[in-house]
């Protein structure tokens, strides 16, 4: 049995959690709201706060009609608090409490652990907005600009989702954590965001598309694991967040695909048969495929660090507690407690990368990362099929999981993208062949020129196959103030 899906859309904070009947939480969120708007105006998309943008806004949780489209100025966007429908009789699906009724309130013994999970997830949401705040100025089309802003406002809504849980269930501690989420800044020397990948710069649109393909895919995996939580409000929150997250990954995968398509087209028209001849390809004003590969190497390796250490007591504790499960836990067929199970983990032993079976409870981060890698391979396969259809002799690939790592088992070594160990001198000599060099970044920067005419696109990216919400190709998705 599912509860009512209706959303109160008339107040300051659209919601389906009964804020009108919860004066304490409504007051706390309304008190937090002005600070959030100040943060958005200060750290959100720079230069476009007064522009009307054709955005979708979540107005329900029914899969058949959960959003509406319309023009809105981003500071006036209706950031709401929406939970997926409650499933009556739901039980905790894993861990020590498997089979017990799902919690509607925070278990006292897991309070600190759960708060930490919420804060870490919440911190990633405003971080990505901050990383992308300058990109509107170099958008390759109004279509892409609109997609950037759609991603931004939904990351803002995801911040609201975590802040609601903190305010609702953690009292004074939750209010303080909510304020801290607005205080930290991506890349700031003194108050950085909590996770490394969310302190990296996003200087160009290829980086943005890679971020939304790879790093938002980590978000998908983390949300899917949290959606299994025995704490039912968190489960319901993440289930709905996954609905919005799908669009972010579409923006990334299709954006990279359109870059590849335009590059292959330009090469074909110019009669260039060697895709590795970057100098000739760049002379056409497009992005050469070896640079695309370098960006894959960078963003994939940065994102792998978000999964933490391959062997983790914290992950085991969260699973045992019933707070965070595995990816698609409800589809797995084991005992969902893992007391005697093992899982293979890559380890560094005497200068050699080997695979060892370790207790599965300790290897939950590794398992989630493996699921992530499998998911990423799908995107690589689709990009390679696009390259093949354009008769281009080039293949993209994910680098080895030991490549360019700063967290986990391989932080003490360097490898090439195939996973072969390198000494320090070899790494320094070959680094620019693996990762974007200063020259690569300068070239990408030289391409970043805004295109603001409706229906026009920068010469380095192909138009999309279809518009947004069945709109025509020359639709003015963003009305830019003169």
N, C-alpha and C positions, 0 to 999 in steps of 0.2 A: 504494500500500500504506500502511495506517495502523497506527500503533503501538498497543499495549494502552491501553485507556481506564481501567483500574482505578485507584482512588484509595485510598491508605493513609489511612484515616479514624480510626485508633486512637490516634495520637500527639498531642502538643501542637499540631502544625501539620499539618492534613490536606493532602495533596499528591499529585500524580502526577508529581513530578519526581525521585523517588528520593532524598529527603533522608536516609533511613537509610543510604544508601551514600555520602553526601557529608558526612563528619563536620565539615569546616571550615565549610561553609555552614549546616548544621544548628545548630552551636554558635553561629555569629554571629546567626542568627535567634532562637534561644532566649535569647540574651543581650539582644537588642533587644526581645523580647516583654514583659518587665515594664515597660519604659518606655512601650511602646504602651498597655498596660492602664492605667497611671497617666494617660497623656494622655486615654484614653477616659473614665475616671472624672472627670477634671478638666474636659474640654472636650466630652464627648459629651452626649447628651440629659439635661438637668438635671431631677432629681427622679424619675427613673424607672429608676434603675440596678438596683433590687431588684424591679421588676415583671416578671412573666412575660408574654412577648409571643409571639404566634403568628407565627413567622418561617419563611421558607424558607431553607434552608442548602444551598449547593452541595456535592454529594457525588460528582459525576462530571461528565464533559464530553460524554456521549452526549446528543444533542438529544432523544431519546425519554424520558429520565428522569434529568435532571442534578441535581434538587433534591428535598429532602424538607421537609415542614412539621412544625412542632411547637412547643410552648411552651419558651422558654428565656429566662433573664435575659441581658440584652445583654452584660455583661462576660464571660459564659461562652460567648458565641457562638463557633462554630468557624470562625475566619477561616483560610481555606486558600490554598494556592498551586496554582492549576490552569491548565494550558496546554491549548489545543486540540490535537487529535491532530497529530502530525508527519506531513507528507506527504513520503514518500520521493521523492527525485529533484527536489525543488522547486528552481527557479532564481530568481535575482534578476530581478524583472519590469520594471525601469525603470532609467534613469540610465546612467552611464558603465559600470557592471558588468553591464548587462542580459545575461541568458543564462548568466551564470556560476553555479555552484552557490551556493545560499543559505548564508550564514555561520552556523556553529554557535558560533563564538567571535567576540569583538569584533575587527574589523580595527584594527591598531595606529594607522593614520593617521587613523582616524575616532573614536578613543576619546573625546576631549573633546566632540566634537559629539554623539555618542550619549548620553553621560552627561548632557549638558545637556537633551536631549529627555526622558530618563527623569525627571529631577528636576522639570522644569516640569510634566509630566503628573502625577507623583506628588504635587506640591504642591497641586494642585487638589482632590485627594480628601479629605484631612482638612479642608481649608478649608471645604468645603460643610457638613460635619458641625458645625464650629464656628459657622458662620452660622446654622444651624437649631437650635441646642441649646436654645433657650428655647421653641420652638413647641409642645412637648408639653403645656405648661401651659394652652394655649388651644385644644386640638384640638376641632374641631366634632363629632367622634364617635370612638368606639373604632376604627372602621374606618379613619378618616383617620389617627388616631394610629399605628395599626399600620403603615400605608403609609409614614408619615414614618420610623418606626424601621427599616423594611425598607430604605428608601433609605439611611439612615445606616449601617447595618451593612455594606451592600454597597459604599458608598464607602470604608468601612474596609478591606474586603477588596481593593478596587482599590489602596489604598495598599500593602497587603501584596504585591500583584502587582509593583509597581514596586520596592519595597524588596528583594524577592527577586532581581530582575535586577541591582540595584546591588550587593547583597552577593555574589552569585554571580560576577559578571563584572568587578567593579571594585575588589576587594580593600579596602585601607585607605581609599582615596578613597570607595568605595561605602559603607563603614561610617560614615564621617563625614557623607556626604550623608544617609544614613538617619536619623542623629541630628538633623540640621538640620530634617528634615521634621517631627519632633516638637517642635522648638523654636519654629518660627514660629507666629504666631497671626493669624487673620483679623481685620483692622481694627486690629491693635496698632500704636501709634505708632512703636515702635522696631524691632519684628520682624514686619512685616506679611507676608502671603502675597505670592507673586511677581507675580500678575496682578490687575489692578485690580478686576474684577468679583467676585473672591473676597475682597475686603475690604469689600464693601457689606453693610449690615445686611439681615436678612430678618425684618422686625418683625411680619408678619401672614401669614395663610394664603393670601391672594390672591398675595402676593409669593412664597410657597413654590411655589404651583402655577405661577406664571410662571417661576420659576427652573428648576423641573424640566422645564417645556416648552421654554424657550428655551436656558438655559445648559447643561442636560444634553444638549440637542441638539447644541450645539457639541462637547460631549464625544464624542457619537456620531461626528461628522465627523472629529475629531482621531484617535479610536481607529481609525476606518475607514482613514484615511490611514496610520497607523502599522502597521495590520494588513497592509499591503502590503510592509512593510520587508524588505529583504534580510537583515537580522539575524533569523534564524528564531525564536529564543526570544521576541523582542519581537512578532513577527508572531503567534505562537501565543498569547501572553498577551493581546493585544488582541482577537483573534478571540473568545476566551471572554468577555472583559469586555463585549463588545458584546451578548452574550446577556443579561446582567444589566441593561445600560443601557436596554434596551427597556422594562422595567417602570418605570423612573424617568420616562421621557417619557410613558408611559401615565398615571401618577399626575398629572402636570401637565396634560395635555390633558383628561383626564376630569374633573379637579378644576375647571378653569375652565368646562368644559361644564356641570357640575352647578350652578355659581354662576349661569351664564346662564339655565339652565332654571328655577331657583327664582325669579330676578328676573322673568322673563317671566310665570311663573305668578302671582306676587303682583300684578304690574301688571294682568294680565287679570282677576283676582278683584276688584281694586279699581276697575276701569274706567278705568285710566290709559292713554291712547292715545299719549302723547308720551314716549318713552323718554329724551329729553333734559331732562325736567323733574326734575332730580336731587333737588330738595327734596322733592317729593311722593313720589318713589320711595323715597328714604331714610327717609321717615316710616313706610314699611312694614317697616323693619328688614332690608332686603336691599341688595345692592350694585348701584348704578346702572351702566348700561352705559357711559356716558362715563368713569367711573372705571376700568372694565375696560380701555377703550381707552388711557387714560393709562398704566396699568401695562404694557400691551403696548409702548407707545412707550419706556418706561424700560428694561424688561428686554431688549427686542430691541436697542436702541442700545448698552447696556452690553455685551451679548454680542458684538456686531460688533467691539468693540475687542479681543476675545480673539484675533481672527484676525491682528492685527498690521498692519503697513504693507502697503498694496496692492502695492507694489513692494519686494521683499525679496531681498537677496543671501543671507541665511541660509537662506531657504526653497529658493532655487536650489541652494545648496551641499548641503543635505540630500537633495534629489532627485537631483542628480548623483552623490552618494555612494551612493545606493541605500538610504538609511536611512528616508526618509519619502516615500511616494508621494502620489498624488491620491486623491480619493474614488472608490472603485470602479475603481481603476486597471486591474484585471483585466478590466473590461467595456469599456474604451476601445479604440478601433480605430486610433489613430495609432501613430507609431513608438516611443513611450514614452521618447524621449530629448529631443525638443523643441529640437533644435539650431538649427533654422531657423524654427520655428513662432512665431506671434504670438497674442496674446490681448487682447481689448478691456478697458480699464481706465478707470474714471471718474476724471478729473483736474479740478483747479481751475485754470483759466486766465483771468487777467485778470478775476476776479470772476464767471466763468461756469463752470458744471459741464459738461464736455464728455467725450466718449468717445474714447479714443485706443488704437490698436493698439500694443502694446509686446511685446518678446520674451517668449514664453510662460514661459520659465524664471524670469524675474523676477516674473511675475504669478501664481505658484502660490498665494499667500495669497488673492489676489482670486478665483481660480477656486474655491478651497475655500469661500470666503465666498459666492460666487454659488450653489454647490450647497446651502449651508446656507439661504440665503434661499428657494430653491425648495422645500426641505423644510419650512420654516416656513410657507410659503403654504398647504400642505396642511392644517395645523391651523386656520389662519384660515378657510379654505373650509368646513371641517367645523363650526366654531363659527357661521359665518354661516348655514349650512343649518339649524342648530338654532334660531337666531333666527327664520328664515323659517317654520319649522314651527310656531312659537309666535305667528305673525302679528304680529310686532313690526317696526316700520319703523326698523331701525337696522342699520348694517353696520360691522363691524370691519375694520381694515386695518393692514398693516405700514407703519411710517413709512419715508420715504426713507432710503437708506443714509448720506446726509450729515447726518442729524438727530442732534443731541446727541452728537457724536463727540469723543473725547479722545485717540484714537490714529489715525494715518493721514492721509490726504490732506485731511480736512476739519476738522482740529483748530483751524484759524485762523478759522473762520467759524461762524455760527449759521444754521440754516434752520428753516422750519416743517416739519411732518411730510410735506408734499408736496414738499419739497426746494427751496422758494423761499428765496433768501438774505435774511437779515434783518440790519439794523444792530443795534448793542448795545442801543439804547434800545427798539427794537421787540421784541427778544428778552426783555428784562426785563419789558416790559409784558404780554407774552403767554405767558410761560413757564408760568404756572399753568393756562393753557388746554391746554397740551400734555403736561405732566408732573404727577405727583401733587403737590398743594399740601399745606401744613401742615394745612389743614382736611380735605382728603381723607384724609390719614394718620390724623388724629385720629378721623374717623368710622370708618375701618376698625378702628382700635384699640378703639373703643367696642363693636364687634360681637364682638370676640374673647373670648368667654366659654366656658369648657370645658363639654363635654357628655360625661359619663362613664357614662350609663346605656346598657347594651347595646341596640342597635337604634334609639336616638334620635339625632337630628341637629340641629345648630344651625339656626335658622329662615332663615338666609341661604344655605343650600346644600341641594340635593336629594339624596336617597339615591342610591347607585349602582344600576345596573341588575342587578348580580349581586354576590354576596359573593366572598370569597377561598377558593380551594381547595374550591369547592362548598359552603361553609358557609352556614347560613341567615342571614337579615337581622338577627336579634337575637343573633348570636353574640358572645360576650365575647372579642374579639380581644386585649385587654390586661387582665390581672388586676392591678389597681392596689392596692398595699399601703395598708391603712387608716391 
